[in-house]
């Protein structure tokens, strides 16, 4: 027996509610546990472990923690690319969705990949000032 429209809507609502609860829980955890401190219970970046380089998202947890505590300057230092790029990408996707156009085209994918690669190289140049912060002690 195929699910009717009511069952599908109910499933979608529960999925949205579950996602919202998971995101809220994650934000509470990031807000309470300081990822700047060595030994905090956050997983290390696999890209950094393998290459020694900061990946495009390195500092994202620190950036989120800083934003939740009102430290915008700290958030910029930890990962300005994600801080600016993620909201812009979401807004662009909503704009495309509202006009009933495909969210991602090959050009979009290529642009995002080039931006990620460029940010990875730039943020790992010697002397680049915007690096994820780690507090001592």
Contact map, one row per residue, 1 for C-alpha under 8 A:
11100000000000000000000000000000000000000000000000000000000000000000000000000000000000000000000000000000000000000000000000000000000000000
11110000000000000000000000000000000000000000000000000000000000000000000000000000000000000000000000000000000000000000000000000000000000000
11111111000000000000000000000000000000000000000000000000000000000000000000000000000000000000000000000000000000000000000000000000000000000
01111111000000000000000000000000000000000000000000000000000000000000000000000000000000000000000000000000000000000000000000000000000000000
00111111100000000000000000000000000000000000000000000000000000000000000000000000000000000000000000000000000000000000000000000000000000000
00111111110000000000000000000000000000000000000000000000000000000000000000000000000000000000000000000000000000000000000000000000000000000
00111111111000000000000000000000000000000000000000000000000000000000000000000000000000000000000000000000000000000000000000000000000000000
00111111111100000000000000000000000000000000000000000000000000000000000000000000000000000000000000000000000000000000000000000000000000000
00001111111110000000000000000000000000000000000000000000000000000000000000000000000000000000000000000000000000000000000000000000000000000
00000111111111000000000000000000000000000000000000000000000000000000000000000000000000000000000000000000000000000000000000000000000000000
00000011111111100000000000000000000000000000000000000000000000000000000000000000000000000000000000000000000000000000000000000000000000000
00000001111111110000000000000000000000000000000000000000000000000000000000000000000000000000000000000000000000000000000000000000000000000
00000000111111111000000000000000000000000000000000000000000000000000000000000000000000000000000000000000000000000000000000000000000000000
00000000011111111100000000000000000000000000000000000000000000000000000000000000000000000000000000000000000000000000000000000000000000000
00000000001111111110000000000000000000000000000000000000000000000000000000000000000000000000000000000000000000000000000000000000000000000
00000000000111111111000000000000000000000000000000000000000000000000000000000000000000000000000000000000000000000000000000000000000000000
00000000000011111111100000000000000000000000000000000000000000000000000000000000000000000000000000000000000000000000000000000000000000000
00000000000001111111110000000000000000000000000000000000000000000000000000000000000000000000000000000000000000000000000000000000000000000
00000000000000111111111000000000000000000000000000000000000000000000000000000000000000000000000000000000000000000000000000000000000000000
00000000000000011111111100000000000000000000000000000000000000000000000000000000000000000000000000000000000000000000000000000000000000000
00000000000000001111111110000000000000000000000000000000000000000000000000000000000000000000000000000000000000000000000000000000000000000
00000000000000000111111111000000000000000000000000000000000000000000000000000000000000000000000000000000000000000000000000000000000000000
00000000000000000011111111100000000000000000000000000000000000000000000000000000000000000000000000000000000000000000000000000000000000000
00000000000000000001111111110000000000000000000000000000000000000000000000000000000000000000000000000000000000000000000000000000000000000
00000000000000000000111111111000000000000000000000000000000000000000000000000000000000000000000000000000000000000000000000000000000000000
00000000000000000000011111111100000000000000000000000000000000000000000000000000000000000000000000000000000000000000000000000000000000000
00000000000000000000001111111110000000000000000000000000000000010000000000000000000000000000000000000000000000000000000000000000000000000
00000000000000000000000111111111000000000000000000000000000000000000000000000000000000000000000000000000000000000000000000000000000000000
00000000000000000000000011111111100000000000000000000000000000000000000000000000000000000000000000000000000000000000000000000000000000000
00000000000000000000000001111111111000000000000000000000000010011000000000000000000000000000000000000000000000000000000000000000000000000
00000000000000000000000000111111110000000000000000000000000000011001100000000000000000000000000000000000000000000000000000000000000000000
00000000000000000000000000011111110000000000000000000000000000000000000000000000000000000000000000000000000000000000000000000000000000000
00000000000000000000000000001111111000011000000000000000000000000000000000000000000000000000000000000000000000000000000000000000000000000
00000000000000000000000000000111111110010000000000000000000001001000000000000000000000000000000000000000000000000000000000000000000000000
00000000000000000000000000000100111111011100000000000000000011001000000000000000000000000000000000000000000000000000000000000000000001000
00000000000000000000000000000000011111010000000000000000000001000000000000000000000000000000000000000000000000000000000000000000000011100
00000000000000000000000000000000011111110000000000000000000000000000000000000000000000000000000000000000000000000000000000000000000001111
00000000000000000000000000000000001111110000000000000000000000000000000000000000000000000000000000000000000000000000000000000000000001111
00000000000000000000000000000000000011111000000000000000000000000000000000000000000000000000000000000000000000000000000000000000000000000
00000000000000000000000000000000111111111100000000000000000000000000000000000000000000000000000000000000000000000000000000000000000000000
00000000000000000000000000000000101000111110000000000000000000000000000000000000000000000000000000000000000000000000000000000000000000000
00000000000000000000000000000000001000011111000000000000000000000000000000000000000000000000000000000000000000000000000000000000000000000
00000000000000000000000000000000000000001111100000000000000000000000000000000000000000000000000000000000000000000000000000000000000000000
00000000000000000000000000000000000000000111110110000000000000000000000000000000000000000000000000000000000000000000000000000000000000000
00000000000000000000000000000000000000000011111110000010010000000000000000000000000000000000000000000000000000000000000000000000000000000
00000000000000000000000000000000000000000001111111000000000000000000000000000000000000000000000000000000000000000000000000000000000000000
00000000000000000000000000000000000000000000111111111110000000000000000000000000000000000000000000000000000000000000000000000000000000000
00000000000000000000000000000000000000000001111111111110000000000000000000000000000000000000000000000000000000000000000000000000000000000
00000000000000000000000000000000000000000001111111110000000000000000000000000000000000000000000000000000000000000000000000000000000000000
00000000000000000000000000000000000000000000011111110000000000000000000000000000000000000000000000000000000000000000000000000000000000000
00000000000000000000000000000000000000000000001111111000000000000000000000000000000000000000000000000000000000000000000000000000000000000
00000000000000000000000000000000000000000000001111111100000000000000000000000000000000000000000000000000000000000000000000000000000000000
00000000000000000000000000000000000000000000001100111110000000000000000000000000000000000000000000000000000000000000000100010000000000000
00000000000000000000000000000000000000000000001100011111110000000000000000000000000000000000000000000000000000000000000100110000000000000
00000000000000000000000000000000000000000000101100001111110000000000000000000000000000000000000000000000000000000000000100000000000000000
00000000000000000000000000000000000000000000000000000111110000000000000000000000110000000000000000000000000000000001101100000000000000000
00000000000000000000000000000000000000000000000000000111111100000000000000000010010000000000000000000000000000000000000000000000000000000
00000000000000000000000000000000000000000000100000000111111110000000000000000110000000000000000000000000000000000000000000000000000100000
00000000000000000000000000000000000000000000000000000000111111100000000000000110000000000000000000000000000000000000000000000000001110000
00000000000000000000000000000000000000000000000000000000111111110000000000000110010000000000000000000000000000000000000000000000000000000
00000000000000000000000000000100001000000000000000000000011111111000000000000000000000000000000000000000000000000000000000000000000000000
00000000000000000000000000000000011100000000000000000000001111111100000000100100000000000000000000000000000000000000000000000000000110000
00000000000000000000000000000000000000000000000000000000001111111110000001111110001000000000000000000000000000000000000000000000000000000
00000000000000000000000000100110000000000000000000000000000111111111000000100000000000000000000000000000000000000000000000000000000000000
00000000000000000000000000000110011000000000000000000000000011111111100000100000000000000000000000000000000000000000000000000000000000000
00000000000000000000000000000000000000000000000000000000000001111111111101100000000000000000000000000000000000000000000000000000000000000
00000000000000000000000000000000000000000000000000000000000000111111111100100000000000000000000000000000000000000000000000000000000000000
00000000000000000000000000000010000000000000000000000000000000011111111000000000000000000000000000000000000000000000000000000000000000000
00000000000000000000000000000010000000000000000000000000000000001111111000000000000000000000000000000000000000000000000000000000000000000
00000000000000000000000000000000000000000000000000000000000000000111111100000000000000000000000000000000000000000000000000000000000000000
00000000000000000000000000000000000000000000000000000000000000000111111111100000000000000000000000000000000000000000000000000000000000000
00000000000000000000000000000000000000000000000000000000000000000110011111110000000000000000000000000000000000000000000000000000000000000
00000000000000000000000000000000000000000000000000000000000000000000001111111000000000000000000000000000000000000000000000000000000000000
00000000000000000000000000000000000000000000000000000000000000100100001111111100000000000000000000000000000000000000000000000000000000000
00000000000000000000000000000000000000000000000000000000000001111110001111111111001000000000000000000000000000000000000000000000000000000
00000000000000000000000000000000000000000000000000000000000000100000000111111111001000000000000000000000000000000000000000000000010000000
00000000000000000000000000000000000000000000000000000000000000100000000011111111000000000000000000000000000000000000000000000000111110000
00000000000000000000000000000000000000000000000000000000011101100000000001111111000000000000000000000000000000000000000000000000011110000
00000000000000000000000000000000000000000000000000000000111100100000000000111111111000000000000000000000000000000000000000000000011100000
00000000000000000000000000000000000000000000000000000000000000000000000000111111111110000000000000000000000000000000000000000000010000000
00000000000000000000000000000000000000000000000000000001000000000000000000000011111111000000000000000000000000000000001000000000000000000
00000000000000000000000000000000000000000000000000000001100100000000000000000011111111000000000000000000000000000000000000000000000000000
00000000000000000000000000000000000000000000000000000000000000100000000000110011111111100000000000000000000000000000000000000000000000000
00000000000000000000000000000000000000000000000000000000000000000000000000000001111111110000000000000000000000000000000000000000000000000
00000000000000000000000000000000000000000000000000000000000000000000000000000001111111111000000000000000000000000000000000000000000000000
00000000000000000000000000000000000000000000000000000000000000000000000000000000111111111100000000000000000000000000000000000000000000000
00000000000000000000000000000000000000000000000000000000000000000000000000000000001111111110000000000000000000000000000000000000000000000
00000000000000000000000000000000000000000000000000000000000000000000000000000000000111111111000000000000000000000000000000000000000000000
00000000000000000000000000000000000000000000000000000000000000000000000000000000000011111111100000000000000000000000000000000000000000000
00000000000000000000000000000000000000000000000000000000000000000000000000000000000001111111110000000000000000000000000000000000000000000
00000000000000000000000000000000000000000000000000000000000000000000000000000000000000111111111000000000000000000000000000000000000000000
00000000000000000000000000000000000000000000000000000000000000000000000000000000000000011111111100000000000000000000000000000000000000000
00000000000000000000000000000000000000000000000000000000000000000000000000000000000000001111111110000010000000000000000000000000000000000
00000000000000000000000000000000000000000000000000000000000000000000000000000000000000000111111111000000000000000000000000000000000000000
00000000000000000000000000000000000000000000000000000000000000000000000000000000000000000011111111100000000000000000000000000000000000000
00000000000000000000000000000000000000000000000000000000000000000000000000000000000000000001111111111110000000000000000000000000000000000
00000000000000000000000000000000000000000000000000000000000000000000000000000000000000000000111111111110000000000000000000000000000000000
00000000000000000000000000000000000000000000000000000000000000000000000000000000000000000000011111111000000000000000000000000000000000000
00000000000000000000000000000000000000000000000000000000000000000000000000000000000000000000001111111000000000000000000000000000000000000
00000000000000000000000000000000000000000000000000000000000000000000000000000000000000000000000111111100000000000000000000000000000000000
00000000000000000000000000000000000000000000000000000000000000000000000000000000000000000000000111111110000000000000000000000000000000000
00000000000000000000000000000000000000000000000000000000000000000000000000000000000000000000000110011111100000000000000000000000000000000
00000000000000000000000000000000000000000000000000000000000000000000000000000000000000000000100110001111100000000000000000000000000000000
00000000000000000000000000000000000000000000000000000000000000000000000000000000000000000000000000000111111110000000000000000000000000000
00000000000000000000000000000000000000000000000000000000000000000000000000000000000000000000000000000111111110000000000000000000000000000
00000000000000000000000000000000000000000000000000000000000000000000000000000000000000000000000000000001111111000000000000000000000000000
00000000000000000000000000000000000000000000000000000000000000000000000000000000000000000000000000000001111111100000000000000000000000000
00000000000000000000000000000000000000000000000000000000000000000000000000000000000000000000000000000001111111110000000000000000000000000
00000000000000000000000000000000000000000000000000000000000000000000000000000000000000000000000000000001111111111000000000000000000000000
00000000000000000000000000000000000000000000000000000000000000000000000000000000000000000000000000000000011111111100000000000000000000000
00000000000000000000000000000000000000000000000000000000000000000000000000000000000000000000000000000000001111111110000000000000000000000
00000000000000000000000000000000000000000000000000000000000000000000000000000000000000000000000000000000000111111111000000000000000000000
00000000000000000000000000000000000000000000000000000000000000000000000000000000000000000000000000000000000011111111100000000000000000000
00000000000000000000000000000000000000000000000000000000000000000000000000000000000000000000000000000000000001111111110000000000000000000
00000000000000000000000000000000000000000000000000000000000000000000000000000000000000000000000000000000000000111111111000000000000000000
00000000000000000000000000000000000000000000000000000001000000000000000000000000000000000000000000000000000000011111111100000000000000000
00000000000000000000000000000000000000000000000000000001000000000000000000000000000000000000000000000000000000001111111110000000000000000
00000000000000000000000000000000000000000000000000000000000000000000000000000000000000000000000000000000000000000111111111000000000000000
00000000000000000000000000000000000000000000000000000001000000000000000000000000100000000000000000000000000000000011111111100000000000000
00000000000000000000000000000000000000000000000000001111000000000000000000000000000000000000000000000000000000000001111111110000000000000
00000000000000000000000000000000000000000000000000000000000000000000000000000000000000000000000000000000000000000000111111111000000000000
00000000000000000000000000000000000000000000000000000000000000000000000000000000000000000000000000000000000000000000011111111001000000000
00000000000000000000000000000000000000000000000000000100000000000000000000000000000000000000000000000000000000000000001111111001011000000
00000000000000000000000000000000000000000000000000001100000000000000000000000000000000000000000000000000000000000000000111111101000000000
00000000000000000000000000000000000000000000000000000000000000000000000000000000000000000000000000000000000000000000000011111111000000000
00000000000000000000000000000000000000000000000000000000000000000000000000000000000000000000000000000000000000000000000000011111000000000
00000000000000000000000000000000000000000000000000000000000000000000000000000000000000000000000000000000000000000000000000001111100000000
00000000000000000000000000000000000000000000000000000000000000000000000000000000000000000000000000000000000000000000000001111111111000000
00000000000000000000000000000000000000000000000000000000000000000000000000001000000000000000000000000000000000000000000000000011111000000
00000000000000000000000000000000000000000000000000000000000000000000000000011111000000000000000000000000000000000000000000100001111100000
00000000000000000000000000000000000000000000000000000000001000000000000000001110000000000000000000000000000000000000000000100001111110000
00000000000000000000000000000000000000000000000000000000011001000000000000001110000000000000000000000000000000000000000000000000011111000
00000000000000000000000000000000000100000000000000000000001001000000000000001100000000000000000000000000000000000000000000000000001111100
00000000000000000000000000000000001111000000000000000000000000000000000000000000000000000000000000000000000000000000000000000000000111110
00000000000000000000000000000000000111000000000000000000000000000000000000000000000000000000000000000000000000000000000000000000000011111
00000000000000000000000000000000000011000000000000000000000000000000000000000000000000000000000000000000000000000000000000000000000001111
00000000000000000000000000000000000011000000000000000000000000000000000000000000000000000000000000000000000000000000000000000000000000111
